[in-house]
Amino acid sequence: MRPLILVASALVALAAPALAESPNGGPIAPSIADAVAASTRTPANVARDRYRHPAETLAFFGVKPGDTIVELWPGGGWYTEILAPLSKAGGGTLYAAAPWEKGLNRIREWQGAKPDLYGAVKLAEFPATGAGPKVPDGSTDVVLTFRNVHNWRFGGTDKTGEAFRQIYAMLKPGGVLGVVDHRLPEEMDSALEEKSGYMKRSSVVAFAEAAGFKLAGESDVNANPKDTHDYPDGVWTLPPSLAQKDVDRAKYLAIGESDRMTLKFVKPAP
């Protein structure tokens, strides 16, 4: 039977952030609660916390403010808005790693506009090809990837495997890989992984284990039982993309963001 860690409770009032509980039943550190509550976050991003549960998710992965953290493929920077103040407050190091250089354009814009908040974020190429700086091997405490494994899968199984191998190399022994991605039910056709944006849990675990990782736990904090996983434009039918625009808009808004797996892997110590 696969391990299942349930959310004990949602985030409580911001006046007492330490009373909130993580998916493993322990308190959410004030440092994480403060970063999630940061006034520098975009209001539209804050509105999506109810789907993405950032405080609970980061607590489950064991993220600490003094860690060396790598965020892979940050895209529009939804999690970067949380990780940057967390890392700054704790004296940690935050890398944003993505295809060089286009995948880091948003972070570069922020570094120019808000150097006090984002200037210390280090930029790296991922997957590393030699076009830009890479995250040094054996240097990282935590690697985080949010809704990206399916993108690697679109490039084929070999590229997905190479991505996991590079992640394994950048982590210290005992380091953590945290994965959140759109979940495809195991009974559905695996071919959907190539176009729908959904991935089977078994597929993600297989790629990670092939690279040397061990599954350390999983949580349903980002699960959505309303998601039927069978839409005309795949996962992008649901918010925030709403690829069908006004067609059945109310229906898809009522479903909310996708059903997501939240998996924690560890690089074994020698």
C-alpha positions as CSV (number, residue, x, y, z in Angstrom):
1,M,0.0,0.0,0.0
2,R,1.5,3.3,-1.0
3,P,2.3,5.8,1.8
4,L,-0.3,8.5,2.2
5,I,0.1,11.6,4.3
6,L,-3.1,13.6,4.9
7,V,-3.3,17.3,5.6
8,A,-4.2,17.7,9.2
9,S,-5.5,21.3,8.7
10,A,-5.2,24.3,6.5
11,L,-3.3,27.5,7.3
12,V,-4.8,29.3,10.2
13,A,-5.0,33.0,10.8
14,L,-1.8,34.9,9.8
15,A,-1.7,36.3,13.3
16,A,-0.6,32.9,14.6
17,P,1.2,31.2,11.6
18,A,3.1,28.7,13.8
19,L,-0.2,27.0,14.7
20,A,-0.8,25.9,11.1
21,E,0.0,22.3,10.5
22,S,1.9,20.6,7.7
23,P,0.8,17.4,5.9
24,N,2.8,15.3,8.4
25,G,0.9,16.8,11.3
26,G,3.7,19.0,12.6
27,P,3.6,22.8,12.8
28,I,4.5,24.9,9.7
29,A,7.6,27.0,10.6
30,P,7.0,30.7,11.0
31,S,9.6,31.4,8.3
32,I,7.5,29.6,5.7
33,A,4.3,31.1,6.9
34,D,5.9,34.6,6.8
35,A,7.2,34.0,3.2
36,V,3.7,32.9,2.1
37,A,2.2,36.0,3.7
38,A,4.8,38.4,2.2
39,S,3.3,41.6,1.0
40,T,5.6,41.5,-2.1
41,R,3.6,38.6,-3.5
42,T,1.3,39.3,-6.5
43,P,-2.4,39.4,-5.4
44,A,-3.4,37.2,-8.3
45,N,-0.9,34.6,-7.2
46,V,-2.1,34.8,-3.6
47,A,-5.6,34.0,-4.8
48,R,-4.3,30.6,-6.1
49,D,-3.0,29.5,-2.7
50,R,-6.2,27.6,-2.1
51,Y,-5.3,25.3,-5.0
52,R,-1.5,25.1,-4.5
53,H,-1.2,25.1,-0.7
54,P,2.4,26.5,-0.7
55,A,3.0,26.6,3.1
56,E,1.9,23.0,3.5
57,T,3.8,21.8,0.4
58,L,7.1,23.4,1.4
59,A,6.7,22.1,5.0
60,F,6.1,18.6,3.6
61,F,9.3,18.8,1.6
62,G,11.2,20.0,4.6
63,V,12.4,23.3,3.1
64,K,14.4,25.4,5.5
65,P,15.3,29.1,5.0
66,G,19.0,28.4,5.4
67,D,19.0,25.7,2.7
68,T,20.6,25.9,-0.7
69,I,17.4,25.5,-2.8
70,V,17.1,25.0,-6.6
71,E,13.8,25.9,-8.2
72,L,13.6,24.2,-11.6
73,W,11.8,25.9,-14.5
74,P,10.3,28.7,-12.4
75,G,8.2,30.0,-15.4
76,G,6.2,33.0,-14.2
77,G,7.7,32.9,-10.8
78,W,4.7,31.8,-8.8
79,Y,6.8,29.9,-6.2
80,T,9.8,32.2,-6.6
81,E,7.8,35.0,-5.0
82,I,7.7,32.8,-1.9
83,L,11.2,31.2,-2.1
84,A,13.1,34.4,-2.6
85,P,12.0,36.1,0.7
86,L,12.3,32.8,2.5
87,S,15.9,32.3,1.4
88,K,16.8,36.0,2.0
89,A,15.4,36.0,5.5
90,G,17.2,32.8,6.4
91,G,20.6,33.5,4.8
92,G,20.1,30.6,2.3
93,T,20.9,30.4,-1.4
94,L,18.2,30.2,-4.1
95,Y,18.9,29.1,-7.7
96,A,16.5,29.5,-10.5
97,A,17.4,26.9,-13.2
98,A,15.8,26.7,-16.6
99,P,16.7,26.5,-20.3
100,W,19.3,29.1,-21.0
101,E,18.4,32.0,-21.4
102,K,14.7,32.3,-22.3
103,G,13.5,30.2,-19.5
104,L,14.8,32.8,-17.0
105,N,13.5,35.9,-18.6
106,R,10.9,36.6,-15.9
107,I,13.4,36.2,-13.1
108,R,15.8,38.5,-14.8
109,E,13.1,41.2,-15.2
110,W,12.4,40.9,-11.5
111,Q,16.1,41.2,-10.6
112,G,16.2,44.5,-12.5
113,A,13.0,45.8,-11.0
114,K,13.4,44.6,-7.5
115,P,17.1,43.9,-6.8
116,D,16.6,44.0,-3.0
117,L,14.3,41.0,-3.2
118,Y,15.5,39.0,-6.2
119,G,19.1,40.2,-6.8
120,A,20.6,37.4,-4.9
121,V,18.8,34.7,-6.8
122,K,21.4,32.7,-8.8
123,L,20.6,31.8,-12.4
124,A,21.6,28.4,-13.9
125,E,20.9,26.3,-17.0
126,F,18.7,23.2,-16.6
127,P,19.0,20.8,-18.2
128,A,22.7,21.7,-18.4
129,T,24.1,21.7,-21.9
130,G,27.1,24.0,-21.5
131,A,25.3,27.1,-22.8
132,G,25.1,28.6,-19.3
133,P,26.3,28.1,-15.8
134,K,25.1,24.9,-14.0
135,V,24.2,24.2,-10.5
136,P,27.4,22.7,-9.0
137,D,27.3,19.0,-8.3
138,G,26.7,18.0,-4.7
139,S,25.9,21.5,-3.6
140,T,22.2,21.5,-3.0
141,D,19.9,20.7,0.0
142,V,16.6,20.8,-1.8
143,V,15.5,20.7,-5.5
144,L,11.9,21.7,-6.2
145,T,9.9,21.3,-9.4
146,F,6.3,22.4,-9.7
147,R,4.3,21.1,-12.6
148,N,7.3,20.5,-14.9
149,V,7.9,16.7,-15.2
150,H,5.2,16.5,-17.9
151,N,7.1,19.2,-19.9
152,W,10.3,17.1,-19.8
153,R,8.2,14.0,-20.8
154,F,7.0,15.9,-23.9
155,G,10.7,15.8,-25.0
156,G,10.8,12.0,-24.7
157,T,11.7,9.5,-22.0
158,D,15.5,9.9,-22.6
159,K,15.3,13.6,-21.9
160,T,13.2,13.0,-18.8
161,G,15.7,10.4,-17.5
162,E,18.6,12.8,-18.1
163,A,16.7,15.6,-16.2
164,F,16.4,13.3,-13.2
165,R,20.1,12.3,-13.4
166,Q,21.2,15.9,-13.4
167,I,19.0,16.6,-10.4
168,Y,20.5,13.7,-8.6
169,A,24.0,15.0,-9.3
170,M,23.3,18.5,-8.0
171,L,22.0,17.3,-4.6
172,K,24.0,16.6,-1.5
173,P,23.7,13.0,-0.1
174,G,20.5,13.1,2.0
175,G,19.2,15.9,-0.2
176,V,15.5,16.2,-1.1
177,L,13.8,16.3,-4.5
178,G,10.2,17.7,-4.2
179,V,7.9,17.1,-7.1
180,V,4.4,18.4,-7.7
181,D,2.7,17.5,-11.0
182,H,-0.6,16.9,-12.6
183,R,-1.7,13.3,-11.7
184,L,-3.0,10.9,-14.3
185,P,-4.9,8.0,-12.8
186,E,-3.0,4.7,-13.1
187,E,-5.9,3.0,-15.0
188,M,-5.9,5.6,-17.8
189,D,-4.0,5.3,-21.0
190,S,-0.3,6.0,-20.5
191,A,-0.2,7.6,-24.0
192,L,-2.0,10.6,-22.4
193,E,1.3,11.5,-20.8
194,E,2.6,12.6,-24.1
195,K,0.0,15.3,-24.8
196,S,-2.4,15.9,-21.8
197,G,0.0,17.4,-19.3
198,Y,-0.9,14.7,-16.8
199,M,1.6,12.1,-15.6
200,K,1.1,8.8,-13.8
201,R,2.6,8.6,-10.3
202,S,4.2,5.3,-11.3
203,S,6.0,7.0,-14.2
204,V,7.4,9.8,-12.1
205,V,8.6,7.3,-9.4
206,A,10.2,5.1,-12.1
207,F,12.2,8.0,-13.5
208,A,13.3,9.1,-10.1
209,E,14.3,5.6,-8.9
210,A,16.2,5.0,-12.2
211,A,18.3,8.0,-11.4
212,G,19.0,6.7,-7.9
213,F,16.4,8.4,-5.7
214,K,14.3,6.7,-3.0
215,L,10.7,7.7,-2.5
216,A,10.5,9.1,1.0
217,G,6.9,10.1,1.2
218,E,3.9,11.5,-0.6
219,S,1.0,13.8,0.3
220,D,-2.5,14.5,-1.0
221,V,-2.3,18.1,0.0
222,N,-2.6,19.1,-3.7
223,A,-5.1,16.5,-4.7
224,N,-8.4,17.5,-6.3
225,P,-11.1,14.8,-6.4
226,K,-13.3,17.0,-8.7
227,D,-10.7,16.6,-11.6
228,T,-11.8,13.9,-14.1
229,H,-8.5,14.1,-16.1
230,D,-10.3,13.8,-19.5
231,Y,-10.6,17.3,-21.1
232,P,-10.5,18.4,-24.7
233,D,-7.3,20.4,-24.1
234,G,-5.8,18.3,-21.4
235,V,-4.9,19.9,-18.1
236,W,-4.9,23.3,-19.8
237,T,-8.7,23.1,-20.0
238,L,-8.8,23.8,-16.3
239,P,-7.8,27.1,-14.6
240,P,-5.6,29.0,-14.7
241,S,-5.2,28.4,-18.4
242,L,-8.9,27.9,-19.3
243,A,-7.9,26.9,-22.9
244,Q,-11.6,26.5,-23.9
245,K,-12.1,30.2,-23.0
246,D,-15.8,30.8,-22.5
247,V,-16.9,27.2,-23.4
248,D,-18.1,25.6,-20.2
249,R,-16.1,28.2,-18.3
250,A,-18.2,28.0,-15.1
251,K,-17.9,24.2,-15.1
252,Y,-14.1,24.3,-15.2
253,L,-13.9,27.1,-12.7
254,A,-16.0,25.0,-10.3
255,I,-13.6,22.1,-10.7
256,G,-10.6,24.3,-10.0
257,E,-6.9,23.6,-10.7
258,S,-5.8,20.1,-11.5
259,D,-5.5,17.0,-9.3
260,R,-1.8,16.9,-8.3
261,M,0.6,14.4,-6.8
262,T,3.1,15.7,-4.3
263,L,6.1,13.4,-4.0
264,K,9.2,13.6,-1.8
265,F,12.4,11.8,-2.9
266,V,15.7,11.5,-1.2
267,K,19.2,11.0,-2.5
268,P,20.6,8.2,-0.3
269,A,23.6,8.9,1.8
270,P,26.6,6.7,1.0
